[in-house]
């Protein structure tokens, strides 16, 4: 694994899987993303957390935890494999985890989560098949 780090952010190139990932944030807000090579290449160690976050938000959101005092803390798991994909990440957890149905709805509604639609739709289809077998 090859890492890039900056103030408040970290990115990883997993040489075995040939995939790119990034994380930023802390106690109030934490995010984990899958990145493209192009996005990863844009990151440099001198850039601020804000600038790195702007780039990372172009990737596929894997995980988000929020505890910003604007409401109760919550966690959204966009990809259940986030721990396998990013074993190096310092994942922050806050409050309750959103149920799959709420996460699926958010992915369908919010344009910022469009990169998760295909993966979430497949997961939802599998859940439906599993329920019909019961």
C-alpha positions in Angstrom: 0.0 0.0 0.0 1.2 3.5 -0.9 -0.1 6.4 1.2 -0.4 10.2 0.8 -1.1 12.2 3.9 -2.0 15.8 4.6 -3.5 17.9 7.4 -6.7 16.1 8.3 -6.7 13.6 5.4 -5.1 10.4 4.1 -5.2 8.6 0.8 -4.1 5.0 -0.1 -3.3 3.2 -3.2 -3.8 -0.5 -2.6 -1.2 -2.0 -4.9 -2.6 -5.6 -4.5 -6.2 -4.6 -5.5 -5.1 -1.7 -7.7 -7.7 0.5 -6.1 -7.5 4.0 -4.6 -9.1 5.3 -1.4 -9.2 8.4 0.8 -10.4 9.6 4.2 -10.8 12.9 5.9 -12.3 14.5 8.9 -12.4 13.8 12.6 -14.8 13.9 15.5 -17.6 16.1 14.0 -17.5 14.6 10.5 -15.6 11.7 9.1 -15.7 10.4 5.4 -14.2 7.4 3.6 -14.2 7.3 -0.3 -13.1 5.1 -3.1 -11.2 7.2 -5.6 -10.2 6.9 -9.2 -6.5 7.1 -10.1 -7.0 10.6 -11.5 -8.5 11.8 -8.2 -5.7 10.1 -6.2 -3.1 11.7 -8.4 -4.6 15.2 -7.8 -4.0 14.9 -4.1 -0.7 16.3 -2.7 0.6 16.4 0.8 0.6 20.2 1.0 -3.1 20.6 0.3 -5.6 21.4 3.1 -8.2 19.1 4.3 -10.8 21.2 2.6 -9.1 21.0 -0.8 -8.5 17.2 -0.4 -12.2 16.8 0.6 -13.4 18.6 -2.6 -11.4 16.1 -4.7 -12.5 13.1 -2.6 -16.2 14.0 -2.9 -15.8 13.2 -6.6 -15.2 9.5 -5.7 -17.6 6.9 -4.4 -18.7 7.5 -0.7 -18.0 4.3 1.3 -18.7 5.6 4.9 -19.8 8.7 6.7 -20.1 9.6 10.4 -21.5 12.9 11.6 -21.7 14.4 15.1 -21.9 18.1 14.4 -24.4 19.1 17.2 -27.0 20.1 14.6 -28.9 17.0 15.6 -28.3 13.5 17.0 -25.1 11.8 15.8 -25.4 9.3 13.0 -23.4 7.0 10.7 -24.2 6.0 7.1 -22.6 2.9 5.7 -22.8 3.1 1.9 -20.6 0.0 1.3 -20.7 -2.8 3.8 -17.2 -3.8 2.7 -15.5 -0.5 3.8 -13.5 -2.3 6.5 -12.2 -4.9 4.1 -11.4 -2.3 1.4 -9.7 0.1 3.9 -8.2 -1.8 6.8 -5.8 1.0 7.3 -8.5 3.7 7.9 -9.0 5.2 11.3 -12.8 5.0 11.0 -14.8 7.2 13.4 -18.2 6.0 14.5 -21.1 8.2 15.8 -24.6 7.5 17.0 -26.9 5.1 15.2 -26.2 3.5 11.8 -28.8 4.4 9.3 -30.9 1.4 8.2 -30.4 0.1 4.6 -33.7 1.4 3.4 -32.9 5.0 4.5 -29.4 4.7 3.0 -30.9 3.4 -0.3 -33.3 6.3 -0.4 -30.6 8.9 0.2 -28.4 7.4 -2.6 -31.4 7.6 -5.0 -32.3 11.1 -4.0 -29.0 13.0 -3.6 -27.0 13.6 -6.7 -23.8 13.7 -4.5 -24.3 10.0 -3.9 -24.9 8.9 -7.5 -21.6 7.0 -7.5 -23.2 4.5 -5.1 -26.5 3.8 -7.0 -25.3 0.8 -8.9 -23.8 -0.9 -5.8 -26.7 -0.1 -3.6 -29.3 -1.3 -6.2 -27.5 -4.6 -6.4 -27.4 -4.9 -2.7 -31.2 -4.1 -2.4 -32.0 -6.7 -5.1 -30.0 -9.3 -3.2 -31.9 -8.4 0.1 -35.2 -8.8 -1.7 -34.2 -12.2 -3.1 -33.0 -13.3 0.4 -36.3 -12.2 2.0 -38.4 -14.1 -0.6 -36.5 -17.3 0.2 -37.5 -17.0 3.9 
